[in-house]
Amino acid sequence: MAFVLRGLKEFGEPTRKALIMDLSPDHCKAGMFGLYYLIRDVFVSIAALGGAFLWQISPQVNLITAFVFGISGTVGFAVFGRDIKVFK
């Protein structure tokens, strides 16, 4: 089941990569692509380290914290998110 769930996560990957390339200026597409993944991986690493500390407190605290961040991100997107027109 873990491999199936991990595979489902990858469905959006080609779309995300295409969006990054479409929104990047022509003269620095490779740099913007790398910058996106650098920033993303820094945040993922910090979150994983924070999750490890929260797990030492309690697995329930870890789950509740993840839930709160997920809800706040969803609400933030619902309120402030907007459609980006990338096709010319």
BAKEVEX-119014 format. One record per residue: y, z, x of N, C-alpha, C in turn. Coordinates in steps of 0.02 Angstrom, whole numbers, m for minus. Layout:
BEGIN
@n.y = Y | n.z = Z | n.x = X | ca.y = Y | ca.z = Z | ca.x = X | c.y = Y | c.z = Z | c.x = X
...
***
This chain:
BEGIN
@n.y = m60 | n.z = 0 | n.x = 42 | ca.y = 0 | ca.z = 0 | ca.x = 0 | c.y = 63 | c.z = 0 | c.x = 43
@n.y = 61 | n.z = 35 | n.x = 100 | ca.y = 120 | ca.z = 37 | ca.x = 143 | c.y = 137 | c.z = m32 | c.x = 169
@n.y = 87 | n.z = m72 | n.x = 186 | ca.y = 100 | ca.z = m139 | ca.x = 211 | c.y = 127 | c.z = m184 | c.x = 155
@n.y = 104 | n.z = m174 | n.x = 95 | ca.y = 130 | ca.z = m213 | ca.x = 38 | c.y = 203 | c.z = m196 | c.x = 26
@n.y = 219 | n.z = m132 | n.x = 25 | ca.y = 289 | ca.z = m112 | ca.x = 15 | c.y = 334 | c.z = m138 | c.x = 71
@n.y = 310 | n.z = m134 | n.x = 132 | ca.y = 349 | ca.z = m159 | ca.x = 189 | c.y = 360 | c.z = m234 | c.x = 182
@n.y = 310 | n.z = m270 | n.x = 159 | ca.y = 317 | ca.z = m342 | ca.x = 149 | c.y = 366 | c.z = m359 | c.x = 95
@n.y = 368 | n.z = m319 | n.x = 42 | ca.y = 416 | ca.z = m331 | ca.x = m12 | c.y = 488 | c.z = m324 | c.x = 12
@n.y = 499 | n.z = m281 | n.x = 60 | ca.y = 566 | ca.z = m271 | ca.x = 88 | c.y = 593 | c.z = m335 | c.x = 121
@n.y = 547 | n.z = m375 | n.x = 146 | ca.y = 567 | ca.z = m434 | ca.x = 184 | c.y = 587 | c.z = m493 | c.x = 140
@n.y = 581 | n.z = m487 | n.x = 74 | ca.y = 599 | ca.z = m543 | ca.x = 30 | c.y = 672 | c.z = m563 | c.x = 37
@n.y = 717 | n.z = m516 | n.x = 47 | ca.y = 788 | ca.z = m532 | ca.x = 52 | c.y = 811 | c.z = m552 | c.x = 121
@n.y = 768 | n.z = m548 | n.x = 170 | ca.y = 789 | ca.z = m561 | ca.x = 239 | c.y = 816 | c.z = m631 | c.x = 251
@n.y = 783 | n.z = m685 | n.x = 230 | ca.y = 812 | ca.z = m752 | ca.x = 240 | c.y = 880 | c.z = m761 | c.x = 206
@n.y = 887 | n.z = m733 | n.x = 147 | ca.y = 951 | ca.z = m737 | ca.x = 112 | c.y = 1005 | c.z = m700 | c.x = 149
@n.y = 990 | n.z = m642 | n.x = 175 | ca.y = 1039 | ca.z = m602 | ca.x = 212 | c.y = 1061 | c.z = m639 | c.x = 275
@n.y = 1013 | n.z = m668 | n.x = 310 | ca.y = 1029 | ca.z = m705 | ca.x = 371 | c.y = 1073 | c.z = m766 | c.x = 355
@n.y = 1057 | n.z = m801 | n.x = 301 | ca.y = 1097 | ca.z = m859 | ca.x = 281 | c.y = 1168 | c.z = m838 | c.x = 262
@n.y = 1175 | n.z = m781 | n.x = 228 | ca.y = 1241 | ca.z = m757 | ca.x = 208 | c.y = 1282 | c.z = m739 | c.x = 269
@n.y = 1251 | n.z = m706 | n.x = 318 | ca.y = 1287 | ca.z = m689 | ca.x = 379 | c.y = 1312 | c.z = m752 | c.x = 413
@n.y = 1270 | n.z = m802 | n.x = 418 | ca.y = 1289 | ca.z = m864 | ca.x = 452 | c.y = 1343 | c.z = m902 | c.x = 413
@n.y = 1339 | n.z = m901 | n.x = 346 | ca.y = 1390 | ca.z = m936 | ca.x = 306 | c.y = 1458 | c.z = m902 | c.x = 311
@n.y = 1460 | n.z = m837 | n.x = 316 | ca.y = 1523 | ca.z = m801 | ca.x = 317 | c.y = 1553 | c.z = m795 | c.x = 387
@n.y = 1515 | n.z = m812 | n.x = 438 | ca.y = 1539 | ca.z = m807 | ca.x = 507 | c.y = 1581 | c.z = m867 | c.x = 525
@n.y = 1634 | n.z = m857 | n.x = 566 | ca.y = 1672 | ca.z = m914 | ca.x = 591 | c.y = 1627 | c.z = m960 | c.x = 633
@n.y = 1642 | n.z = m1024 | n.x = 633 | ca.y = 1600 | ca.z = m1072 | ca.x = 668 | c.y = 1594 | c.z = m1059 | c.x = 743
@n.y = 1646 | n.z = m1034 | n.x = 774 | ca.y = 1646 | ca.z = m1026 | ca.x = 846 | c.y = 1608 | c.z = m964 | c.x = 871
@n.y = 1588 | n.z = m919 | n.x = 825 | ca.y = 1553 | ca.z = m858 | ca.x = 849 | c.y = 1497 | c.z = m836 | c.x = 802
@n.y = 1460 | n.z = m883 | n.x = 776 | ca.y = 1405 | ca.z = m866 | ca.x = 729 | c.y = 1352 | c.z = m822 | c.x = 762
@n.y = 1331 | n.z = m839 | n.x = 823 | ca.y = 1279 | ca.z = m800 | ca.x = 857 | c.y = 1304 | c.z = m729 | c.x = 870
@n.y = 1366 | n.z = m722 | n.x = 891 | ca.y = 1394 | ca.z = m656 | ca.x = 905 | c.y = 1399 | c.z = m614 | c.x = 842
@n.y = 1418 | n.z = m643 | n.x = 787 | ca.y = 1423 | ca.z = m606 | ca.x = 724 | c.y = 1354 | c.z = m586 | c.x = 699
@n.y = 1306 | n.z = m629 | n.x = 708 | ca.y = 1237 | ca.z = m614 | ca.x = 689 | c.y = 1212 | c.z = m553 | c.x = 729
@n.y = 1223 | n.z = m554 | n.x = 794 | ca.y = 1203 | ca.z = m498 | ca.x = 836 | c.y = 1241 | c.z = m435 | c.x = 820
@n.y = 1306 | n.z = m441 | n.x = 805 | ca.y = 1346 | ca.z = m383 | ca.x = 788 | c.y = 1322 | c.z = m350 | c.x = 724
@n.y = 1304 | n.z = m391 | n.x = 675 | ca.y = 1278 | ca.z = m364 | ca.x = 612 | c.y = 1216 | c.z = m322 | c.x = 625
@n.y = 1169 | n.z = m349 | n.x = 662 | ca.y = 1107 | ca.z = m312 | ca.x = 675 | c.y = 1118 | c.z = m252 | c.x = 720
@n.y = 1166 | n.z = m255 | n.x = 766 | ca.y = 1182 | ca.z = m197 | ca.x = 807 | c.y = 1208 | c.z = m140 | c.x = 763
@n.y = 1257 | n.z = m155 | n.x = 720 | ca.y = 1286 | ca.z = m104 | ca.x = 676 | c.y = 1233 | c.z = m77 | c.x = 629
@n.y = 1194 | n.z = m121 | n.x = 600 | ca.y = 1141 | ca.z = m99 | ca.x = 554 | c.y = 1091 | c.z = m53 | c.x = 588
@n.y = 1069 | n.z = m72 | n.x = 648 | ca.y = 1019 | ca.z = m32 | ca.x = 683 | c.y = 1047 | c.z = 35 | c.x = 707
@n.y = 1111 | n.z = 37 | n.x = 723 | ca.y = 1142 | ca.z = 101 | ca.x = 742 | c.y = 1140 | c.z = 149 | c.x = 682
@n.y = 1160 | n.z = 124 | n.x = 624 | ca.y = 1159 | ca.z = 166 | ca.x = 564 | c.y = 1087 | c.z = 187 | c.x = 545
@n.y = 1040 | n.z = 142 | n.x = 552 | ca.y = 970 | ca.z = 158 | ca.x = 536 | c.y = 944 | c.z = 212 | c.x = 584
@n.y = 961 | n.z = 206 | n.x = 648 | ca.y = 939 | ca.z = 255 | ca.x = 697 | c.y = 969 | c.z = 324 | c.x = 684
@n.y = 1034 | n.z = 325 | n.x = 668 | ca.y = 1066 | ca.z = 389 | ca.x = 652 | c.y = 1035 | c.z = 420 | c.x = 589
@n.y = 1022 | n.z = 378 | n.x = 539 | ca.y = 991 | ca.z = 404 | ca.x = 478 | c.y = 921 | c.z = 431 | c.x = 491
@n.y = 883 | n.z = 397 | n.x = 534 | ca.y = 816 | ca.z = 421 | ca.x = 550 | c.y = 819 | c.z = 488 | c.x = 587
@n.y = 866 | n.z = 495 | n.x = 632 | ca.y = 874 | ca.z = 558 | ca.x = 668 | c.y = 895 | c.z = 614 | c.x = 619
@n.y = 941 | n.z = 598 | n.x = 575 | ca.y = 961 | ca.z = 647 | ca.x = 524 | c.y = 904 | c.z = 665 | c.x = 479
@n.y = 863 | n.z = 616 | n.x = 461 | ca.y = 804 | ca.z = 630 | ca.x = 419 | c.y = 755 | c.z = 676 | c.x = 453
@n.y = 748 | n.z = 668 | n.x = 519 | ca.y = 703 | ca.z = 712 | ca.x = 557 | c.y = 727 | c.z = 785 | c.x = 554
@n.y = 793 | n.z = 794 | n.x = 561 | ca.y = 820 | ca.z = 862 | ca.x = 557 | c.y = 813 | c.z = 891 | c.x = 486
@n.y = 825 | n.z = 849 | n.x = 436 | ca.y = 818 | ca.z = 872 | ca.x = 367 | c.y = 745 | c.z = 889 | c.x = 351
@n.y = 698 | n.z = 852 | n.x = 379 | ca.y = 627 | ca.z = 864 | ca.x = 367 | c.y = 607 | c.z = 933 | c.x = 394
@n.y = 639 | n.z = 954 | n.x = 449 | ca.y = 623 | ca.z = 1020 | ca.x = 477 | c.y = 647 | c.z = 1075 | c.x = 431
@n.y = 699 | n.z = 1061 | n.x = 393 | ca.y = 721 | ca.z = 1111 | ca.x = 343 | c.y = 670 | c.z = 1112 | c.x = 286
@n.y = 657 | n.z = 1052 | n.x = 258 | ca.y = 609 | ca.z = 1047 | ca.x = 204 | c.y = 602 | c.z = 973 | c.x = 185
@n.y = 542 | n.z = 950 | n.x = 170 | ca.y = 534 | ca.z = 881 | ca.x = 146 | c.y = 573 | c.z = 869 | c.x = 81
@n.y = 580 | n.z = 920 | n.x = 39 | ca.y = 617 | ca.z = 912 | ca.x = m23 | c.y = 691 | c.z = 899 | c.x = m9
@n.y = 719 | n.z = 933 | n.x = 41 | ca.y = 789 | ca.z = 922 | ca.x = 59 | c.y = 799 | c.z = 851 | c.x = 83
@n.y = 751 | n.z = 826 | n.x = 122 | ca.y = 754 | ca.z = 757 | ca.x = 146 | c.y = 754 | c.z = 708 | c.x = 88
@n.y = 709 | n.z = 717 | n.x = 40 | ca.y = 704 | ca.z = 673 | ca.x = m18 | c.y = 767 | c.z = 676 | c.x = m61
@n.y = 792 | n.z = 735 | n.x = m73 | ca.y = 852 | ca.z = 743 | ca.x = m115 | c.y = 912 | c.z = 712 | c.x = m81
@n.y = 918 | n.z = 721 | n.x = m16 | ca.y = 974 | ca.z = 690 | ca.x = 21 | c.y = 971 | c.z = 614 | c.x = 17
@n.y = 911 | n.z = 586 | n.x = 26 | ca.y = 902 | ca.z = 513 | ca.x = 20 | c.y = 920 | c.z = 489 | c.x = m50
@n.y = 900 | n.z = 527 | n.x = m100 | ca.y = 915 | ca.z = 509 | ca.x = m169 | c.y = 990 | c.z = 509 | c.x = m181
@n.y = 1025 | n.z = 560 | n.x = m157 | ca.y = 1098 | ca.z = 564 | ca.x = m166 | c.y = 1133 | c.z = 506 | c.x = m131
@n.y = 1112 | n.z = 489 | n.x = m70 | ca.y = 1143 | ca.z = 432 | ca.x = m36 | c.y = 1127 | c.z = 367 | c.x = m73
@n.y = 1067 | n.z = 359 | n.x = m99 | ca.y = 1050 | ca.z = 299 | ca.x = m137 | c.y = 1091 | c.z = 292 | c.x = m200
@n.y = 1098 | n.z = 346 | n.x = m237 | ca.y = 1139 | ca.z = 344 | ca.x = m298 | c.y = 1212 | c.z = 331 | c.x = m282
@n.y = 1238 | n.z = 364 | n.x = m230 | ca.y = 1309 | ca.z = 353 | ca.x = m213 | c.y = 1321 | c.z = 281 | c.x = m191
@n.y = 1274 | n.z = 252 | n.x = m154 | ca.y = 1281 | ca.z = 182 | ca.x = m135 | c.y = 1278 | c.z = 135 | c.x = m194
@n.y = 1234 | n.z = 149 | n.x = m241 | ca.y = 1229 | ca.z = 107 | ca.x = m301 | c.y = 1292 | c.z = 112 | c.x = m343
@n.y = 1317 | n.z = 173 | n.x = m353 | ca.y = 1378 | ca.z = 182 | ca.x = m392 | c.y = 1437 | c.z = 150 | c.x = m356
@n.y = 1440 | n.z = 159 | n.x = m290 | ca.y = 1495 | ca.z = 128 | ca.x = m252 | c.y = 1494 | c.z = 52 | c.x = m258
@n.y = 1435 | n.z = 22 | n.x = m256 | ca.y = 1431 | ca.z = m50 | ca.x = m264 | c.y = 1450 | c.z = m71 | c.x = m335
@n.y = 1427 | n.z = m33 | n.x = m384 | ca.y = 1444 | ca.z = m50 | ca.x = m454 | c.y = 1519 | c.z = m46 | c.x = m466
@n.y = 1552 | n.z = 0 | n.x = m434 | ca.y = 1624 | ca.z = 9 | ca.x = m445 | c.y = 1665 | c.z = m39 | c.x = m401
@n.y = 1648 | n.z = m44 | n.x = m337 | ca.y = 1690 | ca.z = m81 | ca.x = m290 | c.y = 1661 | c.z = m147 | c.x = m268
@n.y = 1598 | n.z = m162 | n.x = m284 | ca.y = 1567 | ca.z = m224 | ca.x = m263 | c.y = 1599 | c.z = m283 | c.x = m296
@n.y = 1596 | n.z = m339 | n.x = m261 | ca.y = 1624 | ca.z = m400 | ca.x = m290 | c.y = 1583 | c.z = m459 | c.x = m266
@n.y = 1587 | n.z = m512 | n.x = m303 | ca.y = 1551 | ca.z = m573 | ca.x = m286 | c.y = 1590 | c.z = m610 | c.x = m232
@n.y = 1555 | n.z = m634 | n.x = m182 | ca.y = 1587 | ca.z = m672 | ca.x = m128 | c.y = 1567 | c.z = m745 | c.x = m136
@n.y = 1616 | n.z = m788 | n.x = m141 | ca.y = 1603 | ca.z = m859 | ca.x = m146 | c.y = 1595 | c.z = m887 | c.x = m76
@n.y = 1535 | n.z = m910 | n.x = m58 | ca.y = 1524 | ca.z = m934 | ca.x = 10 | c.y = 1515 | c.z = m1010 | c.x = 11
@n.y = 1502 | n.z = m1040 | n.x = m45 | ca.y = 1493 | ca.z = m1112 | ca.x = m46 | c.y = 1560 | c.z = m1147 | c.x = m56
@n.y = 1571 | n.z = m1197 | n.x = m15 | ca.y = 1636 | ca.z = m1231 | ca.x = m17 | c.y = 1635 | c.z = m1290 | c.x = m63
***
